[in-house]
C-alpha cells in the first residue's frame, strides 16, 4: 500500500509535464491565432430555419444560412455559415474568418488554455492512479489467494491432529 502511494506521488511529475506542455501550446496558440483570424460582420441572406438539418431523432445538427461579408481587403464573400436559431434574413452576425476568408472558430482564450491544462494534468494523474490501484488490487488478490491456501493447510493439519485417536 505504501509503495502504491509513493508511486502515486511520483506520478505527479509526469502529470505536471503533460500539463506544462498543454499550457505552453495553448499560450502559443493564444498569441498566434488572433493574427491568423479576423472578426467580421456578416449579413444573413436567408432565414436560418430554411436550411436547418435535423437528425432522425429530432436533434438539430447545425443551423446554417447563406451570408455575405467583406474580406479585410474589401472583397465581398458569400458562403453558408452556422447561425443562431431563428436568425432572420437581413440580420447581422459577428463571426471569425481565416486568412483565406473561410468561417472559422474564434481565437483561443486564456481560460480555454487553463481549462485544457487542468484536464491534461488531472487526466494523466487519474490514469496513473487507476493503473496503480488496479495493480494494488491484483497484488492483494494474489496475496489473499496464497493466505487462503496456507489457512486451508493449517486447518487440515489441525483437523488431522484433533481427529487422531488418543493413545493411553
C-alpha positions as CSV (number, residue, x, y, z in Angstrom):
1,X,0.0,0.0,0.0
2,X,2.8,2.4,0.9
3,X,4.6,1.6,-2.4
4,X,1.4,2.4,-4.3
5,X,1.1,5.8,-2.5
6,X,4.7,6.6,-3.2
7,X,4.3,5.7,-6.9
8,X,1.2,7.9,-7.0
9,X,3.2,10.8,-5.6
10,X,5.9,10.1,-8.2
11,X,3.2,10.1,-10.8
12,X,2.6,13.8,-10.1
13,X,5.8,14.6,-12.1
14,X,4.5,13.2,-15.5
15,X,1.2,14.9,-15.0
16,X,2.9,18.2,-14.4
17,X,5.0,17.7,-17.5
18,X,1.8,17.0,-19.6
19,X,0.0,20.0,-18.1
20,X,3.0,22.2,-18.8
21,X,3.2,21.0,-22.5
22,X,-0.5,21.7,-22.9
23,X,-0.2,25.1,-21.3
24,X,2.8,26.1,-23.5
25,X,1.0,25.0,-26.7
26,X,-2.2,26.9,-25.6
27,X,-0.3,30.1,-24.9
28,X,1.4,29.9,-28.3
29,X,-2.0,29.4,-29.9
30,X,-3.4,32.4,-27.9
31,X,-0.7,34.6,-29.4
32,X,-0.7,33.2,-33.0
33,X,-4.4,32.7,-33.7
34,X,-5.5,36.3,-33.4
35,X,-3.0,37.2,-36.2
36,X,-4.4,34.4,-38.4
37,X,-8.1,35.2,-37.8
38,X,-10.2,38.3,-38.4
39,X,-13.5,39.3,-36.9
40,X,-16.1,40.4,-39.5
41,X,-19.8,41.3,-39.5
42,X,-21.8,39.1,-41.9
43,X,-25.3,39.8,-43.2
44,X,-27.7,36.9,-43.5
45,X,-29.2,36.4,-46.9
46,X,-31.8,33.9,-45.8
47,X,-33.6,32.8,-42.7
48,X,-31.8,30.2,-40.5
49,X,-34.8,27.9,-40.4
50,X,-34.8,27.3,-44.2
51,X,-31.5,25.3,-44.1
52,X,-31.7,23.6,-40.7
53,X,-30.6,20.0,-40.7
54,X,-32.4,17.6,-38.3
55,X,-31.3,14.1,-37.3
56,X,-33.6,11.1,-37.3
57,X,-34.0,11.5,-33.6
58,X,-35.1,15.1,-34.0
59,X,-32.0,16.9,-32.8
60,X,-30.8,19.9,-34.7
61,X,-27.4,19.1,-36.3
62,X,-26.5,22.6,-37.2
63,X,-28.4,25.6,-38.2
64,X,-26.9,27.2,-41.3
65,X,-27.8,30.0,-43.6
66,X,-26.2,31.8,-46.5
67,X,-24.4,35.0,-45.5
68,X,-22.2,37.7,-47.1
69,X,-19.3,39.6,-45.6
70,X,-16.4,41.8,-46.7
71,X,-12.9,40.5,-46.5
72,X,-10.2,42.6,-44.9
73,X,-9.0,43.6,-48.4
74,X,-12.6,44.8,-49.3
75,X,-13.7,41.9,-51.5
76,X,-17.2,40.6,-51.0
77,X,-17.6,36.9,-50.0
78,X,-20.7,34.8,-49.8
79,X,-20.9,31.4,-48.1
80,X,-23.1,29.1,-45.9
81,X,-22.3,29.7,-42.2
82,X,-23.5,28.4,-38.9
83,X,-26.0,30.8,-37.4
84,X,-28.1,31.2,-34.2
85,X,-31.6,29.6,-34.1
86,X,-34.4,31.7,-35.6
87,X,-31.9,34.2,-37.2
88,X,-33.7,36.2,-39.9
89,X,-32.5,37.3,-43.3
90,X,-31.0,40.8,-43.2
91,X,-29.8,40.4,-39.6
92,X,-26.1,40.8,-38.8
93,X,-23.8,38.2,-37.3
94,X,-20.4,38.6,-35.8
95,X,-18.1,35.8,-36.9
96,X,-14.4,34.9,-37.4
97,X,-12.7,34.2,-40.7
98,X,-9.3,32.7,-41.5
99,X,-6.7,34.3,-43.9
100,X,-8.5,32.8,-46.9
101,X,-11.9,34.2,-45.9
102,X,-13.5,30.9,-44.7
103,X,-15.5,30.9,-41.4
104,X,-13.5,29.6,-38.5
105,X,-13.7,29.3,-34.7
106,X,-12.8,32.3,-32.6
107,X,-9.2,32.6,-31.3
108,X,-8.3,30.6,-28.2
109,X,-8.8,32.4,-24.9
110,X,-6.7,32.1,-21.9
111,X,-9.5,30.4,-19.9
112,X,-9.6,27.6,-22.6
113,X,-5.9,27.2,-22.2
114,X,-6.2,26.9,-18.4
115,X,-9.1,24.5,-18.6
116,X,-7.2,22.3,-21.1
117,X,-4.1,22.4,-18.8
118,X,-6.2,21.3,-15.7
119,X,-7.8,18.5,-17.7
120,X,-4.5,17.2,-19.0
121,X,-2.8,17.2,-15.6
122,X,-5.7,15.6,-13.8
123,X,-6.2,13.1,-16.7
124,X,-2.6,11.9,-16.5
125,X,-2.7,11.7,-12.7
126,X,-6.1,9.9,-12.7
127,X,-4.9,7.4,-15.3
128,X,-1.8,6.7,-13.2
129,X,-3.9,6.3,-10.1
130,X,-6.2,3.9,-11.8
131,X,-3.3,1.7,-13.0
132,X,-1.7,1.8,-9.6
133,X,-4.8,0.9,-7.7
134,X,-5.6,-1.8,-10.2
135,X,-2.1,-3.2,-9.6
136,X,-2.7,-2.9,-5.8
137,X,-5.9,-4.9,-6.1
138,X,-4.2,-7.5,-8.2
139,X,-1.3,-7.9,-5.7
140,X,-3.8,-8.1,-2.8
141,X,-5.8,-10.7,-4.6
142,X,-2.7,-12.8,-5.2
143,X,-1.6,-12.5,-1.6
144,X,-5.1,-13.3,-0.4
145,X,-5.1,-16.5,-2.5
146,X,-1.8,-17.6,-1.0
147,X,-3.0,-16.8,2.5
148,X,-6.2,-18.8,2.0
149,X,-4.2,-21.8,0.7
150,X,-2.0,-21.5,3.9
151,X,-5.1,-21.2,6.0
152,X,-6.6,-24.3,4.5
153,X,-3.4,-26.2,5.1
154,X,-3.3,-25.1,8.7
155,X,-7.0,-26.2,9.2
156,X,-6.3,-29.5,7.6
157,X,-3.3,-30.1,9.8
158,X,-5.3,-29.1,12.9
159,X,-8.1,-31.4,11.8
160,X,-5.7,-34.3,11.5
161,X,-4.2,-33.6,14.9
162,X,-7.6,-33.3,16.6
163,X,-9.2,-36.4,15.0
164,X,-6.4,-38.8,15.9
165,X,-7.4,-41.3,18.4
166,X,-5.6,-40.7,21.7
167,X,-3.3,-43.3,22.9
168,X,-3.5,-44.3,26.6
